[in-house]
Amino acid sequence: MDGAAHKNNKEEDGRANKGGVQDTVGASLVLRERQKKKNTERERLRERIRRTAARACAAREAGRRPIDKRDAYGAATGRPAMSRGRARLQPPPPGTRTTTLAAVLVLFLLAVVTLPLRCDAASAGGEEEEEQQPLDYREALEKSLLYFEAQRSGRLPYSQRVTWRGHSGLTDGLQQGVDLVGGYYDAGDHVKFGLPMAFTVTMLSWGAIDFAADIAAAGEWRHALEAIKWGTDYFVKAHTHPFVYWAERLTGGGHGGVQVGDGDTDHYCWQRPEDMTTSRQAYRVDRDNPGSDLAGETAAALAAASIVFRRSDPHYSHLLLHHAQQLFEFGDTYRGSYDSSIEEVRSYYASVSGYHDELLWAALWLHRATGKEEYLRYAVDNADSFGGVGWAITEFSWDVKYAGLQVLAAKLLLDGDPQAAAHRGVLEKYREKAEHYLCACLGRNTNGADNVDRSPGGMLYVRQWNNLQYASSAAFLLTAYSHYLSSSSASASAALRCPGGAAAAAEMVSLARSQADYILGRNPLRLSYMVGYGRRYPARVHHRGASIVSHKEDGRFIGCVQGFDDWFGRGRANPNVLAGAIVGGPSRRDEFRDDRANYMQTEACTYNTAPMVAVFARLHRLTTAITTAAAAEDPDGGSPDRRSVDRR
C-alpha cells in the first residue's frame, strides 16, 4: 500500500473514532471491504498477466516476437506498454486519482516478481482451460489420410481433395523405358524413396487389417483404401521383372555442374513439384545389385495390402500377393543391402539395421496373407541367425523392423494359431523380445537403460532428428498389442509381462493415447504437431509445395533458385496448409522452433503419420459411443465387408 493511501485511511479512522463505537465498527467494515476489493483486483491482475504471458510465450515458441514483461502488463491492464527506452508515465485522465495508478504499478511489479515467466510454466497456467477441451480423434484421423493426397506424385484423380496440388513427375521412368509415374514423395522434397514408402504402406495396411471396423466407424474406410492403393499401384509398376525392382526415384539435374542422379540435387532447388525442371534418374536393384531390405519391405507392404483388398477386390489382392511372393524370393535369393548397390541413398535412408529384419518381416506378413507354414518356418529357422530373437530393440521405424516383426510373431501365440504350436519355443522367444520393447515404452524394464526415454512433457524420445516418427510407431504397437491381448483366448488373465511388473492392456492404450494427445497439442507448448489440427500448429513446415503459392493461384513458373529467393526465406506462414502432416517434433526438452530451415523439427514424413491412422481410429472408437450397427454403415466413406479383412 502506498503512502497516500495509508494517509487517507488514517484520516478516515480518525473521523470514525469521533462518531463512537458504532461508527468505528462501520468504518472497520468499510476498510475490510476496501482491502478485500484490492486483494481481488490484485489476484485478477495477476491472473490476466499470467494468461497474457502464456500467450506471449506461445507466440515466441511459434516463431513470432519475443515475450516482454512490459507487453504483458500493457495487454493485461489495457494501458500503453512502457517504452523500450526510457519509461514514460502517461498523464492520468480527468477524475483519475494518481494513487490508483501508483497502486496498479506496485501490484504489477509485485506480480512480475512473483510470476514465473518461463514459457513452460506460463503456458501451463495460461492454457489450463484449453487443456480440458476434448480432443477430436476423428478429425485427426480424417486429416491424417488427407495428408497422403498432398504427397502424391503422378497424375492426380478427379477426386483429389488437396486442391493446391497438381500433376507432377509425369515423365518418371521415361529415360529408362519404364512407367514409374505415381507413388509418394517421402517428405518435403520431390524424391521417391522406396524403403520408407514401402514401410508407410505396410503400416497403413496393418492398421486397416486390425482396425478396419474402427476406421469404417469414423467414415474413413474408402480414404484408407485409396491411400494404400496409391502406393501399391506404384510398387507393382516398379517391379518389372521377378528379379528387378526400381528402387529410388532421385532428382537429377543439369544445373551448376551437379552430377545427374545425385540425390543432393533435389535439395539444391526449392520448387513446387509441378514446376520440376531437373532430370529424374531412377535406380534399380537386381541380381547383380541386390537390395534384400528394399525387396523384403516392399514384399511385406504388398502382402499386407493383399489382405486388405482380399474381399473387395480379389483380383487386385491376388496381383499384390503374386508380386509380394516374387519380391521375397528375389530378396532372399540375392542377398545384400540396397544402399550398397545404390550408394546415392546413403545420405538419406541408409539401411543401418541391414536386411535380415526385412526378410523376417516379409516372411511373417506372407504367412499372415497366405497361411502357408513355409513362411512361418522361415521366420523360425532364421530367428537366431537373423537376430529375430536376439535383438532387444527400443526402436521401431522404416529402418529397424525387429519390434514390429516380434509383435507379429507374438500374435500367433496369443491367437492360438494351430501352426504356432509346433514352433512354440521359438515363438515364445519372439514374444519375450516384443514385450521387452513394449515394457521399455512403459518404463517397466528394471534396467533403466533398457527403457525408452521421455521428455519432461511425456513424449517418448529416441533421437533428435524427427523424433515423432518413433513416438507414433510406438503408439501403434502399443495399441495393436493391447488389442491382441484383449482379443486372445486367455484375455481374462492376459497381460504384458514386464520385469518391473505386469501391465494390463488398458495401460498400453493409455500410453498410446498420451502420445497421440501430445501430438495433438497436449504438451508443454500447447502446440499441435499435426498441421491443420487445433488452433496452433507449425505454420512454416519444411515442405516445398506447401511453402510456395499454389500453381492454381499463380501459374507463373518458379525456378530452382527462385524458390529459395522468393519463398524459402520468408518468415511468413506457408500459403498452403499441409493438413494432417505430423512434423518431426520437439527436442528432448519439449523445445520446438517453427522455422522452415529447421528441417529436423519442421519437416513432415509419410511414415510419421501412417502409424497414427489406426491409433486415431481406435481412440475415436474407444472414446465415443458407437454401436455395432452404426459402425457397419458408412454411406459417405464406404465400409469394409465384414469378411473383407482377414485378421489372421
Phi, psi and omega in degrees: 000132183281172185296317182298317179295322179296319179296315180299321179294322179295318179296319179294324177296320180297315179295326179293323180295324180295333182274000178096184186296320182298318178294325180298317178297319179297315180296323180297319178296321178299314180297319180297317178295322180296316180295321179298320179296319179295319178298319178297316179297321179297313180294323179296318179295317178301318181294320179294321178295319180298316180294318180294320178297322179297317179294322179294320177297317179299321178296320179296317181293331179277002175094015179266219187276157182285158179286145176223128183301327180291325176296320178298319179295315182298317181290327183284323185263345183081005179262158178300139177291152178293150181295150176285352173261240178284144177287135180239132177265123177283140178297139181291149177294159180304138178087357180263130181280138178300328181297328180295315178297318179297319180296319179297319179298319179296315179299320179297315180297320177297319180295318181296321181295319186266350184270120177288126183252018170293139189298326182292319179291317181296319181294319181298321180283320187282337184248023184300320181293322181296326182297333183282348180292133180294147178272144182260094182290332178294318177298319179297319177297313181301316182286330177300314180287330177296326181303322183294335176289332177286340182264002183293139170249151178108200181272118186280145182281168178294336181278004181305125182266336177275094192282345179279355175266157177221184179297147179202159177060037186283350178250013180301127180091352183299318181296329182265358179077023178231159179266105179243029178282133178120197181081192184239142164285137189287329188208237184264007179244197185240033179261141176251098181267126186293318186294306179293331177294317180295319178298320178303313182290324176300315181291321175299318181291317179302314178297321180290333178286306187279336184232038181301314182296324180291318179294319179294322180298332178272000178078024186241015184297314181299319180292327177295317178297320180296320180296319179292313185294329178299326177281315184292327175302319180292319180298320179297318177298318186287343180265083189273348181206150181311326182243030176223128175222128179280113195276303189235150176237089185263144178285121173263183180192160178240025182248147173064018178073015181287140182296132179296131180093355177286125181298338179294336185304319181300326182280352175276350182244150173231090184228161169289149178299331179290344183256004186307128178243346181288151179291158184243115183256127179257147179236148182228158170249145182206197182300318184277340180229078188289161176207072185296325180294315179293315179297319180294315180294320179293323176298319178298316180298315182291322178295315179296317180295328179297329177292319182299319186265009190303315184266321184287330180210076186299326179296314180294320178301317179296320179299316180297317181294322178300312179293324179298315181294320178294318180294323177295316178298318178300310182295326181279326182284317181246091189271144178162157180277141185292333180281353170277332178273328180239087186295334183299339185274349187299328181286350186240303183226065177291140181273080184294323183280354183082197185249354183296320181294322179293325179291319176295317179302312180295319181298317180291325177289323177292326175295318180293326182281327186251334185077006182281130183292337183300326179285323176294319179298325177299315180293329179283314183294329182258012185301316182282309186293332180264002177083009182297325179246009180255323183275124172253098190255144176249033178215138173228119188204182177300338181263314188253111186257000189303312182300320180294314181290329177293324176293319177299317179294319179297326180300325179300320178290315182296327180278351184068036180303128182303324181287342183285336185301321182288344183238027188301321183301312180289320181295329175295324177293320175301316182296320179301318180290323177298317182287334174299316179297313182294320177294325177297320178295322180280351183074030185254007173276135186295329175275112184303330180293342180272000180262155176282133179294160174228148174284165177305330180274359175100004179284130172297130188236126178247308179203168190294318188276120175051057186290332184295343175297325181282326176294321182288319179292325176294318179301322179295310183296323176297316180294316181295314184292323177297324177294319179294318179298316182292332183264355185288162181297334179252040187299331182297327182247000184290136178205160176283125185268105181245147177302327181271011180123144182295152179234130179285164179302324182297328179292324178292319177297321180298318178292319177300319179294323180297325178288320176297317180295321178300314180298324185273003172125353178272076182215170184304330181270355183052041183241125176285129177268004168262118183296134178087356179255132178081184182276335182229126178205164181304130183258345184239056182297138178285088185206120186299309183296321182285333187273352181243141181307140182301143178296341178283337176269325179221101186279002180294140181294137177244117184284175184303304182280331181301324179298321176294316184293317189264337189232317186299315185277000180292139178277352183283165180294156176300140179290339180242132181273120180276066189302135177089350179288134174257117185283177181300325173095184190281178181276183178302332181259022178065025179267144182212136179239114182279086184221130182301329180282347181272066187294339178297332182247330188258358177273134178260150180228152182298326182280354169285317186275325187307313180295334185282346178303309180291323180297313179297320179297317180293316180294322176299317181293321183286335185255005177229151181274092181246124180280162179298323179295318180294326180293330182280345182253134177202076185296335184270316187260354183083154180219153181285143168303136184300341178262357193287341182241111178279117185264025180304000000 
